[in-house]
């Protein structure tokens, strides 16, 4: 299927212009019924359109649903490069080649209808069936770090059980998101689905988010973002599936293959300039192999900073709020390594994907989820100390952690202690979230705060039981 990108651009532009001219009219009414824009000016109109679409979608034949989801995957592939370029241009974060890979992976590896299994039991007192049913309308929040991969991934895993979705996207990615959702909405309609099965609010303000969350027709909230967003979602009192922050630590012990460990740390921490929530943020290395590991990092292509250069980078790349919370400065989040190097008065090749250097366990780069291609490396005196410091750095988020070791007892003890949704052993972070880097299913929603972990369509479905008393025992 070929999508006319110029037509989509014109649709989005016309919608936004007319909304500015006529704020009392929603985008779904401005365009003709054949266009059916998915960008809405106000919450009420978006939800009413979603409610109508959801009723139609529930009664849509399974064969059509399969066709729609496959067409969405195909449209993601067809537009992967354009989505990646627009996202990089609008947000300023990441690397183009990695963003393209993220878009393609979301298309290929997101589970769909095959994840929804029906169960049944037959016994002395009859037959019982259990099926997975939709909640209804989901309010979903998407981040600026990977706006379209999250949108596509969320769309598939949420509509597969029969839900409709109203997105409130990150303000820093609203133009790219509007462009993409018009494409996805058209694909759904062209393949037999209802318009407005997915939609988004034109202005992602906190007022609109609060109205969306509290609306009586919203049955479930899917929140992907920082602690403040997750807290706001929980405060509503509805069912929440929350993908919160992460600060994944890496522990390298004396039995690890140091060449492999260094390569995987670089691959994982530098992918899309470290804006993945599962990405390696800090590495703890046992003292007896510390120097050799640092040499291996350099051999594998990372650039080592000295103490003065780390101090210069820290001063410019990290900041804190009134409460003292440390976070990455917007001018450096998701930027290439050579941009960070300039803060240290260095000129390095754009081919260098990761900076690294030795710091203490209390360094701000260890504490903060900094989301930039600098790897703080901490020397620890024992494996027990490595676990202790990993726990502190992870902050109890329960998200992701990595260990490089060939000692099964160490691997077991680390996994039990760290207690994260994902633990990766002897590999890069991306191998912990399924294809194509690892095994298992994939999702951009890793729901640590609410316990679902790596989410699939089953997490956005409720169980319904049909119990037939004393009947249908055919054997």
Secondary structure, 3 states (H helix, E strand, C coil): CCCCHHHHHHHHHHHHHHHHHCCCCCHHHHCCCCCCCCEECCHHHHHHHHHHHHHHHHCCCHHHHHHHHHHHHHHHHHHHHHHHHHHHHHHCCCCHHHHHHHHHHHHHHECCHHHCCCEEEEECCEEEEEEEEECCEEEEECCCCCHHHHHHHHHHHHHCCCCEEEEECCHHHHHHHHHHHHHHHHHHHHCCCCCCCEEEECCCCHHHHHHHHHCCCCCEEEEECCHHHHHHHHHCCCEEEEECCCCCEEEECCCCCHHHHHHHHHHHHHHHHHCCCCCCCEEEEEHHHHHHHHHHHHHCCCEECCHHHHHHHHHHHEEECCCCCEEECCCCCCCCHHHHHHCCCCCCCCCCCCEEEEECCCCHHHHCCCCCCEEEEEEECCHHHHHHHHHHHHCCCCCEEEEECCCHHHHHHHHHHHCCCEEEECCCHHHHHCCCCCCCCECCCEECCCCCEECCHHHHEEEEEEEEECCCCCC
